Amino acid sequence: MHKIDNMKIAVLTSKESWFVPYSERFVASLKSKGLEADLFFSHKQIDGSYQIVFMLSYFKITSEAFLENHKHNLVVHESDLPSGKGWAPLFWQVIEGKNKIPVVLFEAGSGVDDGDIFIKDHIELEGHELHDGIRKKQGLKTIEMCKYFIKNYENMSATPQNGHESKYAKRTAKDSELDVNKSLSDQFDLLRTVNNDDFPAFFNHGKHKYILKIFKAESH
């Protein structure tokens, strides 16, 4: 019997997050392997009997007392920490023109994205994916890294973050604004990141605001 077999695993995700279907799939996969795992939408529901908590796309702040109540509190973040701390690092890097996005699985600490790192990997984009396609690759990579941690738990070790620290700001609807003086080609990476429903692309012209929605045509 492996050490991980005796541990209870909690997967914590915000109920309004895009990641919920991936969390459900992850928990189902763990249960199919005979592990004791449960999905939660509030950290207040997780008691000290859970040794491992995967905090995946969870938007609320947890206390230091909560973190101390579990052996591991694990987060997946799409940057090469400590570079790229903060909000929406994946989409900010796409806007910067990057298609190879670093991803780390790390131990949550008392500060923002400051814990020791267990796994480093990356998401490989081809440059044509739009918002939902990018999210799909993010979701699948997140689950893959969490499964790797569990499978290789007895050989896992963490290393402190090292390097230049930088932070991304929280994205708002304003960040989907297009510049009418630039070409669509120049702004295509921004268009790839907009959400047609929640924060669609828009531009202002004259005294009016115009909204653009982007879809990829089906290949024939």
C-alpha positions in Angstrom: 0.0 0.0 0.0 1.3 3.5 -0.9 1.3 6.3 1.6 -1.1 8.3 -0.5 -3.7 5.5 -0.3 -4.4 6.4 3.4 -4.9 10.1 2.7 -8.1 12.0 2.2 -8.0 14.4 -0.7 -10.1 17.6 -1.1 -10.5 19.5 -4.4 -11.5 23.1 -3.8 -12.9 25.2 -6.6 -15.1 28.3 -6.7 -18.7 27.4 -7.7 -18.8 30.1 -10.4 -15.4 29.1 -11.9 -15.0 27.7 -15.4 -12.9 24.9 -13.8 -15.8 23.2 -12.1 -16.3 20.5 -14.8 -12.5 19.7 -14.6 -12.7 19.5 -10.9 -15.6 17.0 -11.1 -13.7 14.9 -13.6 -10.6 15.0 -11.4 -12.5 13.8 -8.3 -14.2 11.1 -10.3 -10.9 9.9 -11.5 -9.4 9.8 -8.0 -12.4 7.8 -6.7 -12.1 5.3 -9.6 -8.6 4.5 -8.3 -9.9 3.8 -4.8 -8.8 7.1 -3.3 -11.0 9.0 -0.9 -11.6 12.4 -2.6 -14.3 15.0 -2.4 -15.2 18.2 -4.2 -15.8 21.4 -2.2 -16.9 24.9 -3.2 -16.0 26.5 0.1 -12.8 26.0 2.2 -15.0 26.4 5.3 -16.4 22.9 4.6 -13.1 21.2 4.6 -12.1 19.8 8.0 -8.7 18.6 9.3 -9.3 15.0 8.2 -8.2 16.0 4.7 -4.4 15.8 4.4 -4.2 17.1 0.8 -6.2 20.1 -0.6 -5.9 21.0 -4.2 -7.0 24.6 -4.5 -7.8 25.0 -8.2 -9.4 28.2 -9.5 -10.5 29.1 -6.0 -11.2 32.9 -5.6 -11.5 33.3 -1.9 -8.7 34.0 0.6 -7.9 31.2 3.1 -6.4 31.8 6.5 -3.1 30.6 7.6 -4.9 28.5 10.2 -6.7 26.7 7.4 -3.4 26.0 5.6 -1.8 24.7 8.8 -4.7 22.2 9.2 -3.6 20.1 6.2 -0.4 18.5 5.2 -0.5 20.0 1.7 -2.4 22.9 0.1 -1.6 22.8 -3.5 -2.1 25.4 -6.2 -1.5 25.3 -10.0 -0.3 28.7 -11.5 0.5 29.5 -15.1 3.8 31.3 -14.8 7.4 30.7 -13.9 7.1 31.8 -10.3 8.1 34.1 -8.8 7.7 35.8 -12.1 4.1 36.4 -13.1 2.4 36.3 -9.7 -1.2 37.5 -9.4 -4.2 37.3 -11.6 -4.8 35.7 -15.0 -1.2 34.9 -15.8 -2.0 32.6 -18.7 -4.1 35.2 -20.6 -1.7 38.1 -19.9 1.1 36.0 -21.4 -1.0 35.1 -24.5 -1.6 38.9 -25.0 2.2 39.3 -24.7 2.5 37.0 -27.7 3.7 33.9 -25.9 2.5 30.4 -26.9 4.7 28.3 -24.5 3.3 29.1 -21.1 5.1 27.9 -17.9 2.9 26.1 -15.3 3.9 25.3 -11.7 2.3 23.2 -9.0 3.3 24.7 -5.6 2.5 24.6 -1.9 0.3 27.5 -0.9 2.0 29.8 1.6 0.9 32.8 3.7 1.7 35.3 0.9 0.5 35.6 -2.7 1.8 32.8 -4.9 4.9 32.4 -2.7 5.1 28.7 -1.8 7.7 26.1 -2.7 7.4 24.5 -6.1 6.8 20.7 -6.6 6.4 20.5 -10.4 7.3 22.7 -13.4 5.7 22.1 -16.8 4.2 24.2 -19.6 1.2 24.6 -21.8 2.0 24.6 -25.5 -0.3 26.7 -27.7 -0.3 26.8 -31.5 -1.3 30.5 -31.8 -4.8 30.0 -33.2 -6.7 29.0 -30.1 -9.4 31.3 -28.8 -10.6 31.7 -25.2 -12.4 28.4 -24.8 -9.6 26.4 -26.5 -7.0 28.0 -24.3 -9.1 27.2 -21.2 -9.4 23.6 -22.3 -5.6 23.2 -22.5 -5.3 24.9 -19.1 -7.8 22.6 -17.5 -6.3 19.4 -18.9 -2.8 20.4 -17.9 -3.9 21.3 -14.4 -5.5 17.9 -13.9 -2.4 16.2 -15.5 -0.1 17.9 -13.0 -2.3 17.1 -10.0 -2.4 13.4 -11.0 1.3 13.3 -11.4 1.8 14.7 -7.9 -0.5 11.9 -6.5 1.1 9.2 -8.6 4.6 10.2 -7.6 3.8 11.4 -4.1 6.4 9.4 -2.2 9.2 10.9 -4.4 7.9 14.4 -4.5 10.1 17.2 -3.1 9.6 21.0 -3.2 12.1 23.7 -4.0 11.9 27.4 -2.9 11.1 29.9 -5.6 14.1 31.7 -7.0 14.4 34.6 -9.4 12.9 38.0 -10.3 9.4 38.6 -8.9 6.8 40.3 -11.0 3.0 40.5 -10.7 0.0 40.7 -13.0 -3.0 42.8 -12.3 -6.5 41.5 -12.2 -8.1 41.6 -15.7 -11.3 43.6 -16.1 -13.8 44.2 -18.9 -11.7 47.3 -19.8 -8.8 45.0 -20.8 -10.9 43.7 -23.7 -10.8 47.1 -25.5 -9.5 47.2 -29.0 -7.5 50.1 -30.4 -9.3 51.4 -33.6 -5.9 52.7 -34.8 -4.3 49.2 -34.8 -5.0 46.3 -37.2 -6.8 43.2 -36.2 -3.6 41.3 -36.9 -1.7 43.4 -34.3 -4.4 42.7 -31.8 -5.2 39.1 -32.5 -3.5 37.8 -29.3 -5.9 40.1 -27.4 -8.8 38.8 -29.3 -7.8 35.2 -28.4 -8.3 35.9 -24.8 -11.7 37.7 -24.7 -14.8 35.9 -23.4 -17.7 36.5 -25.7 -20.2 36.3 -22.9 -18.5 37.9 -19.8 -16.0 40.3 -21.3 -16.3 40.6 -25.1 -14.0 42.6 -27.2 -15.2 46.2 -27.8 -14.1 49.5 -29.3 -15.2 53.1 -29.0 -15.8 55.1 -32.1 -17.2 58.6 -32.0 -19.6 58.7 -29.2 -20.5 55.1 -29.4 -19.3 51.8 -28.0 -19.3 48.7 -30.3 -19.0 45.1 -29.2 -17.3 42.4 -31.2 -17.6 38.6 -30.7 -15.1 36.2 -32.2 -15.7 32.6 -33.3 -13.5 30.2 -35.2 -15.1 29.0 -38.4 -15.4 25.2 -38.7 -12.7 23.6 -40.9 -14.0 21.9 -44.0 
